[in-house]
Amino acid sequence: MLAQPPAGKHASPPARLGTTGSVVTTYLVPVRTALLLFPLVALAVMLPAAFVSYRRRGRAGGWPTFVFYAFLFYLLAIATQTVLPLPADPAYCAGHTYASSPQLRPFYFVEVVSQRARGRWSPGALLHNPAVWTTALNVVMLVPLGFYVRYARRTRLLPATLIGFGVSLFFELTQLTGLWFVYPCPYRLFSVDDLLLNTAGVVAGWLLAGPLGRLLPAPEPEHDRRRYATKVTFTRRLFALATDLLGFAALLGFLFGLLTLFGEDLRHRDTPVVVLALVWFVVLPSVTGSTPGKRAMLLRVARRGGRRAGPVALLVRNGVLLSPLWLAWLLLDLDRWDLAHHPEQLLLPVALAASVFVVGVWTPLAVLLDDEHRAPYERLTRTVNVAVVPPAAAEPPPAPAQPAEVLKGR
C-alpha cells in the first residue's frame, strides 16, 4: 500500500501529489477523510448490521457491536490511505513516471532501506530513515485485520493469511489501475513488497490475537442469545420501524418509477400509496403476525393473551404510530388554505402537533419508563410486541451424556 520509492535513477514519488503540506500532512489526509465519511458509512450499514446481530446474538449492542464498528472504521481508514491523496493536476500522468511500472522485485525494500541509511544504522538514524517507517507501516496496517479475523471470526491461520493477501492484492490492483481506471495512469506504485509486508502484518495480528484476545471479552453469541433474545427493547422496536419505513419508501419509489416508465399519470398517486400502506402495515401483519421490518428484527405483534392481532387493531395501532407522517402528507397535499370558509382546515396542524407529541414524546417515555413498556397506541389496541425467539436461543443446550458407569453408581 505504502510503496517504497524506487532507488537509483528512477524518479521519486511526489511528496504531495498535487496537495500542499508536508509528507506527514499527506498521510493525515486519508485519516481525516475517513473520520468525515465514517458517520455516513455507519448509518448505511446500521440496519443490515442490526438484522444480522439480532439473529446471531439476540441484540444489536454490546462489546461485539463496538468491535464491529471499530473494524469498519479501520477498513475505511486503510481504504482511504490506499487511494488518497488524489492527484490535483489533471495532467499528472504526462509529467510523472514514478508509478508507471510496477515494482516486481521481492524484498526490494531491504535495498531501499540500506541505500537510505547510507551506512548509518544507529537507532536514531533508523528513526529518521523514511524507508524504515514505510516498511513498518506496511506491516502494521494489516495487523488489525489479522487480529479481527481470529478474535471475532475464529478464523484459522491459513484462511486468515489468504484473506490478508486478497485484501492487499485488491488495494495494490486499485493503485495499479489508477483507481480502477478513473485515472489514465497509476498514481501510486504497485509493489510486490507491499503484498509480502501486508500479508506478514496479517500473520502477526493473527498471532497477537491469541494472547491478547484472552484479555478481552470473549465473543459468545450463544450466551447473548440466551440472555437477550426474548427482550423487546426500545432500540429493537426503533430498528424495526426504521426498516419498515425505508422498505416502504423503496417500494413506493420502485412503483412510481415503473408508472413513470410506462407513461402513467402520477397526479392521482394517493390511491396506490394508501393501498400499499394497508398491505404493508395491516394485511401482512394480519396474516403473518409481522410487518417486514418487525420480521427482520425478530418481532411480531400480538394480543395480550398471545393471539394474533386482527386487522382493526393493527389499523388503529399503526394509524396512530404513523400519524405524524400521514397527517403531514395531508397537510402538504392541501392545495389552498381558506380558514374563513373552511375552519376545519385548522384541525390538520393541531392534529399533527398532537400526533408528534404522542409518538415523539409520550411513546418513548412510556416504553422506557413504564413497567410494562407499552406505548399509548398499544394500550389503546391491547396489543404488544413479542420477540420471535429462534430455537437455538429458546432451548438451553442439552446436558452432556453421563458415562454408563456413573449412571450405574447413582
C-alpha positions as CSV (number, residue, x, y, z in Angstrom):
1,M,0.0,0.0,0.0
2,L,2.7,2.5,1.1
3,A,5.1,1.5,-1.6
4,Q,8.9,2.1,-1.3
5,P,10.1,4.9,-3.6
6,P,12.4,3.4,-6.3
7,A,16.1,3.9,-5.8
8,G,18.7,5.0,-8.2
9,K,17.9,6.7,-11.5
10,H,14.1,6.3,-11.2
11,A,12.1,9.3,-10.3
12,S,11.0,9.7,-6.7
13,P,7.3,10.0,-5.9
14,P,5.9,13.5,-5.4
15,A,5.6,14.2,-1.7
16,R,2.2,15.8,-2.1
17,L,0.7,14.5,-5.3
18,G,-0.6,18.0,-6.0
19,T,-1.6,18.8,-2.5
20,T,0.0,21.2,0.0
21,G,1.7,20.5,3.2
22,S,4.4,18.1,4.4
23,V,4.6,14.4,3.9
24,V,3.1,13.9,7.4
25,T,0.2,16.1,6.5
26,T,-0.3,14.0,3.3
27,Y,-0.6,10.8,5.4
28,L,-3.1,12.5,7.7
29,V,-5.4,13.5,4.8
30,P,-6.8,9.9,4.5
31,V,-7.4,9.7,8.2
32,R,-9.3,13.0,8.2
33,T,-11.3,11.8,5.2
34,A,-12.2,8.5,7.0
35,L,-13.4,10.4,10.1
36,L,-15.7,12.5,7.9
37,L,-17.0,9.6,5.9
38,F,-17.4,7.2,8.8
39,P,-20.8,8.5,10.1
40,L,-22.3,8.1,6.7
41,V,-20.9,4.6,6.3
42,A,-22.1,3.6,9.8
43,L,-25.6,4.9,9.0
44,A,-25.7,3.0,5.7
45,V,-24.8,-0.3,7.4
46,M,-26.7,0.2,10.6
47,L,-29.9,-1.6,9.7
48,P,-28.2,-4.6,7.9
49,A,-25.8,-4.9,10.9
50,A,-28.7,-4.9,13.3
51,F,-30.5,-7.5,11.2
52,V,-27.5,-9.9,11.4
53,S,-26.8,-9.1,15.0
54,Y,-30.4,-9.9,16.2
55,R,-30.2,-13.2,14.5
56,R,-26.8,-14.1,15.8
57,R,-26.9,-12.6,19.3
58,G,-30.4,-11.5,20.1
59,R,-29.3,-7.9,20.5
60,A,-27.7,-5.1,18.4
61,G,-25.4,-3.6,21.1
62,G,-22.7,-4.5,23.5
63,W,-19.0,-5.2,23.0
64,P,-19.2,-7.2,19.7
65,T,-21.0,-4.2,18.1
66,F,-18.3,-1.8,19.3
67,V,-15.7,-4.2,17.8
68,F,-17.6,-4.4,14.5
69,Y,-17.8,-0.6,14.1
70,A,-14.2,-0.1,15.2
71,F,-13.2,-2.6,12.5
72,L,-15.4,-0.9,10.0
73,F,-13.6,2.4,10.6
74,Y,-10.3,0.7,10.3
75,L,-11.3,-0.7,6.9
76,L,-12.4,2.7,5.8
77,A,-9.1,4.3,7.0
78,I,-6.9,1.8,5.2
79,A,-9.0,2.2,2.0
80,T,-8.6,5.9,2.0
81,Q,-4.9,5.5,2.8
82,T,-4.6,3.5,-0.3
83,V,-6.2,6.0,-2.7
84,L,-5.7,9.4,-1.1
85,P,-4.4,12.0,-1.7
86,L,-5.6,12.1,-5.3
87,P,-3.6,14.0,-8.0
88,A,-4.7,17.6,-8.2
89,D,-3.2,18.2,-11.6
90,P,-5.2,16.8,-14.5
91,A,-2.0,16.5,-16.5
92,Y,-0.4,14.4,-13.7
93,C,0.2,11.4,-16.0
94,A,2.1,13.3,-18.6
95,G,4.6,14.7,-16.1
96,H,5.3,11.8,-13.6
97,T,6.8,8.3,-14.2
98,Y,7.1,7.3,-10.6
99,A,4.3,4.6,-10.7
100,S,4.2,3.9,-14.4
101,S,5.9,0.5,-14.0
102,P,5.1,-2.0,-11.1
103,Q,7.8,-2.9,-8.7
104,L,8.1,-6.7,-9.1
105,R,11.4,-7.5,-7.2
106,P,10.7,-9.3,-3.9
107,F,12.4,-7.8,-0.8
108,Y,13.4,-4.7,-2.8
109,F,12.6,-2.8,0.4
110,V,15.8,-4.1,2.0
111,E,17.9,-2.4,-0.7
112,V,15.9,0.8,-0.3
113,V,16.4,0.9,3.4
114,S,20.1,0.2,3.0
115,Q,20.5,3.0,0.4
116,R,18.6,5.5,2.5
117,A,20.6,4.5,5.6
118,R,24.0,5.3,3.9
119,G,25.8,3.2,6.4
120,R,24.2,4.8,9.5
121,W,22.5,2.0,11.4
122,S,22.2,3.6,14.8
123,P,18.7,3.7,16.4
124,G,18.5,7.5,15.9
125,A,19.4,7.2,12.2
126,L,16.8,4.4,11.7
127,L,14.1,6.5,13.3
128,H,14.9,9.3,10.8
129,N,15.0,6.9,7.8
130,P,11.7,7.3,5.8
131,A,12.2,3.9,4.2
132,V,12.1,2.2,7.6
133,W,8.9,3.9,8.5
134,T,7.3,3.0,5.2
135,T,8.3,-0.7,5.7
136,A,7.0,-0.7,9.3
137,L,3.7,0.9,8.3
138,N,3.1,-1.6,5.5
139,V,3.3,-4.4,8.2
140,V,1.3,-2.5,10.8
141,M,-1.5,-1.5,8.5
142,L,-2.9,-5.0,8.3
143,V,-2.2,-6.2,11.8
144,P,-5.7,-5.3,13.0
145,L,-7.2,-7.3,10.1
146,G,-5.3,-10.4,11.3
147,F,-6.4,-9.7,14.9
148,Y,-10.0,-9.3,14.0
149,V,-10.5,-12.4,11.8
150,R,-9.1,-14.5,14.7
151,Y,-10.6,-12.8,17.6
152,A,-14.1,-12.0,16.2
153,R,-14.5,-14.6,13.5
154,R,-12.4,-17.5,14.8
155,T,-10.6,-17.9,11.5
156,R,-7.6,-20.3,11.3
157,L,-4.1,-19.1,10.3
158,L,-4.2,-20.3,6.6
159,P,-7.6,-18.7,5.7
160,A,-6.6,-15.6,7.6
161,T,-3.4,-15.3,5.6
162,L,-5.3,-15.8,2.4
163,I,-7.8,-13.1,3.4
164,G,-5.0,-10.7,4.2
165,F,-3.2,-11.4,0.9
166,G,-6.5,-10.9,-1.0
167,V,-7.2,-7.6,0.7
168,S,-3.6,-6.4,0.0
169,L,-3.9,-7.6,-3.7
170,F,-7.1,-5.7,-4.1
171,F,-5.6,-2.5,-2.8
172,E,-2.5,-2.9,-5.0
173,L,-4.6,-3.5,-8.1
174,T,-6.5,-0.4,-7.2
175,Q,-3.3,1.5,-7.3
176,L,-2.0,-0.2,-10.4
177,T,-5.2,0.5,-12.4
178,G,-5.3,4.2,-11.4
179,L,-8.3,3.8,-9.1
180,W,-9.8,1.2,-11.4
181,F,-9.3,3.3,-14.5
182,V,-10.7,6.6,-13.1
183,Y,-7.2,8.0,-13.9
184,P,-5.4,7.1,-17.2
185,C,-2.3,6.1,-15.3
186,P,-1.3,4.7,-11.9
187,Y,-0.5,7.4,-9.4
188,R,0.5,5.0,-6.6
189,L,3.1,2.3,-7.1
190,F,2.2,-1.3,-7.3
191,S,4.8,-3.3,-5.3
192,V,5.3,-7.0,-4.6
193,D,7.0,-5.9,-1.4
194,D,3.7,-4.4,-0.2
195,L,1.9,-7.7,-0.7
196,L,4.6,-9.5,1.3
197,L,4.7,-6.9,4.1
198,N,0.9,-6.6,4.3
199,T,0.5,-10.4,4.5
200,A,3.2,-10.6,7.2
201,G,1.2,-8.0,9.1
202,V,-1.9,-10.2,8.9
203,V,0.0,-13.1,10.3
204,A,1.4,-11.0,13.1
205,G,-2.1,-9.8,14.0
206,W,-3.4,-13.3,14.0
207,L,-0.6,-14.4,16.3
208,L,-1.2,-11.5,18.7
209,A,-4.9,-12.3,18.9
210,G,-4.1,-15.5,20.8
211,P,-2.6,-14.0,24.0
212,L,-4.3,-10.5,23.7
213,G,-7.7,-12.0,22.9
214,R,-7.8,-13.6,26.3
215,L,-7.7,-10.2,27.9
216,L,-10.8,-9.1,26.1
217,P,-14.4,-10.2,26.5
218,A,-15.0,-13.4,24.6
219,P,-17.4,-13.0,21.7
220,E,-20.0,-15.6,22.7
221,P,-23.1,-15.1,20.5
222,E,-25.0,-18.1,22.1
223,H,-24.6,-16.6,25.5
224,D,-26.1,-13.3,24.3
225,R,-28.9,-15.1,22.5
226,R,-30.0,-16.9,25.7
227,R,-29.9,-13.6,27.7
228,Y,-31.3,-11.1,25.2
229,A,-33.3,-12.9,22.5
230,T,-36.6,-12.6,24.5
231,K,-36.2,-8.9,25.3
232,V,-38.2,-6.3,23.4
233,T,-36.1,-3.2,23.8
234,F,-36.8,0.3,22.6
235,T,-33.8,0.1,20.2
236,R,-35.1,-3.1,18.7
237,R,-38.5,-1.5,18.1
238,L,-36.9,1.6,16.6
239,F,-34.8,-0.5,14.2
240,A,-37.9,-2.4,13.1
241,L,-39.8,0.9,12.5
242,A,-36.9,2.3,10.5
243,T,-36.7,-0.8,8.4
244,D,-40.4,-0.7,7.7
245,L,-40.3,3.0,6.7
246,L,-37.2,2.6,4.5
247,G,-38.6,-0.6,2.8
248,F,-42.0,1.1,2.2
249,A,-40.3,4.2,0.8
250,A,-38.2,2.0,-1.5
251,L,-41.2,0.1,-2.7
252,L,-43.1,3.3,-3.4
253,G,-40.1,4.7,-5.4
254,F,-39.9,1.5,-7.4
255,L,-43.7,1.6,-8.1
256,F,-43.7,5.3,-9.1
257,G,-40.6,4.6,-11.3
258,L,-42.5,1.8,-13.2
259,L,-45.6,4.0,-13.6
260,T,-43.4,6.9,-15.0
261,L,-41.6,4.5,-17.3
262,F,-44.9,3.3,-18.8
263,G,-46.3,6.9,-19.1
264,E,-48.9,6.7,-16.3
265,D,-50.3,9.9,-14.8
266,L,-49.0,10.4,-11.2
267,R,-51.4,13.1,-10.3
268,H,-53.6,10.5,-8.7
269,R,-50.8,8.9,-6.7
270,D,-52.8,8.9,-3.4
271,T,-54.6,5.6,-4.2
272,P,-51.5,3.4,-4.7
273,V,-49.9,4.9,-1.6
274,V,-52.9,4.1,0.5
275,V,-53.3,0.6,-0.9
276,L,-49.6,-0.2,-0.4
277,A,-49.7,1.2,3.1
278,L,-52.7,-1.0,4.0
279,V,-51.0,-4.1,2.6
280,W,-47.6,-3.4,4.3
281,F,-48.9,-2.3,7.7
282,V,-52.2,-4.1,8.1
283,V,-52.7,-7.1,5.7
284,L,-49.2,-8.6,6.1
285,P,-49.1,-8.5,9.9
286,S,-52.7,-9.7,10.0
287,V,-51.7,-12.8,8.0
288,T,-48.1,-13.4,9.2
289,G,-48.0,-11.5,12.6
290,S,-45.2,-9.2,11.5
291,T,-44.5,-6.3,9.1
292,P,-41.3,-6.9,7.1
293,G,-39.4,-4.6,9.4
294,K,-40.6,-6.4,12.5
295,R,-39.8,-9.8,11.0
296,A,-36.3,-8.5,10.2
297,M,-35.8,-7.7,13.9
298,L,-37.5,-10.9,15.1
299,L,-40.6,-9.2,16.4
300,R,-44.3,-9.8,16.0
301,V,-47.5,-8.0,17.1
302,A,-49.9,-10.0,19.2
303,R,-52.8,-9.5,21.6
304,R,-52.2,-9.5,25.3
305,G,-53.2,-13.2,25.5
306,G,-50.8,-14.2,22.8
307,R,-53.4,-14.4,19.9
308,R,-52.5,-12.8,16.6
309,A,-53.7,-9.2,16.3
310,G,-56.6,-8.6,13.9
311,P,-56.8,-6.0,11.1
312,V,-58.8,-3.5,13.0
313,A,-56.4,-3.4,15.9
314,L,-53.5,-3.2,13.5
315,L,-55.1,-0.4,11.5
316,V,-55.6,1.6,14.7
317,R,-52.2,0.8,16.1
318,N,-50.2,1.7,13.0
319,G,-52.5,4.6,12.2
320,V,-51.6,6.2,15.5
321,L,-47.9,5.2,15.2
322,L,-47.6,6.6,11.7
323,S,-49.9,9.6,12.2
324,P,-47.2,12.3,12.0
325,L,-46.3,11.0,8.5
326,W,-49.8,10.7,7.0
327,L,-51.0,14.0,8.7
328,A,-48.0,15.8,7.3
329,W,-48.8,14.3,3.9
330,L,-52.4,15.6,4.1
331,L,-51.2,19.0,5.2
332,L,-48.7,19.3,2.3
333,D,-51.3,18.0,-0.1
334,L,-53.7,20.7,0.8
335,D,-53.9,23.0,-2.3
336,R,-55.4,26.1,-0.8
337,W,-55.9,27.4,2.7
338,D,-59.2,29.2,3.4
339,L,-59.9,29.2,7.1
340,A,-62.7,31.8,6.7
341,H,-64.8,29.4,4.7
342,H,-63.2,26.1,5.9
343,P,-62.2,26.5,9.6
344,E,-62.0,22.7,9.8
345,Q,-58.6,23.0,8.0
346,L,-57.2,24.2,11.3
347,L,-57.7,20.7,12.6
348,L,-54.8,19.4,10.5
349,P,-51.9,21.3,12.1
350,V,-53.5,20.8,15.6
351,A,-53.8,17.0,15.0
352,L,-50.2,17.0,13.6
353,A,-48.9,18.7,16.7
354,A,-50.8,16.3,18.9
355,S,-49.5,13.2,17.0
356,V,-45.9,14.4,17.2
357,F,-46.3,14.7,21.0
358,V,-47.9,11.2,21.3
359,V,-45.4,9.5,19.0
360,G,-42.3,11.5,19.6
361,V,-42.5,12.3,23.3
362,W,-45.2,10.2,25.1
363,T,-44.3,6.9,23.3
364,P,-40.5,6.9,24.0
365,L,-41.1,7.9,27.7
366,A,-43.8,5.1,28.1
367,V,-41.6,2.5,26.5
368,L,-38.5,3.4,28.5
369,L,-40.1,4.3,31.9
370,D,-43.4,2.3,32.2
371,D,-43.1,-1.0,34.0
372,E,-44.9,-2.8,31.1
373,H,-43.0,-0.9,28.4
374,R,-46.3,-0.3,26.5
375,A,-46.8,2.7,24.2
376,P,-50.2,4.6,24.2
377,Y,-51.3,3.0,21.0
378,E,-50.6,-0.4,22.5
379,R,-52.8,0.2,25.5
380,L,-55.5,1.6,23.2
381,T,-55.5,-1.5,20.9
382,R,-54.4,-4.1,23.6
383,T,-51.5,-5.2,21.5
384,V,-47.9,-5.9,22.4
385,N,-44.6,-6.6,20.6
386,V,-43.4,-10.1,21.2
387,A,-39.9,-11.4,20.5
388,V,-39.6,-14.2,18.0
389,V,-37.0,-16.5,19.7
390,P,-35.0,-18.8,17.4
391,P,-35.0,-22.4,18.6
392,A,-31.3,-22.3,19.5
393,A,-32.0,-19.4,21.9
394,A,-35.2,-20.8,23.2
395,E,-33.8,-24.1,24.4
396,P,-30.8,-24.5,26.7
397,P,-28.1,-26.7,25.4
398,P,-28.5,-30.3,26.4
399,A,-26.5,-31.6,29.3
400,P,-23.6,-33.8,28.3
401,A,-24.3,-37.5,28.4
402,Q,-23.0,-39.3,31.5
403,P,-20.9,-42.5,31.2
404,A,-22.7,-45.7,31.9
405,E,-20.5,-46.5,34.9
406,V,-21.5,-43.2,36.6
407,L,-25.2,-43.8,35.9
408,K,-25.0,-47.3,37.5
409,G,-23.4,-45.9,40.6
410,R,-26.2,-43.5,41.3
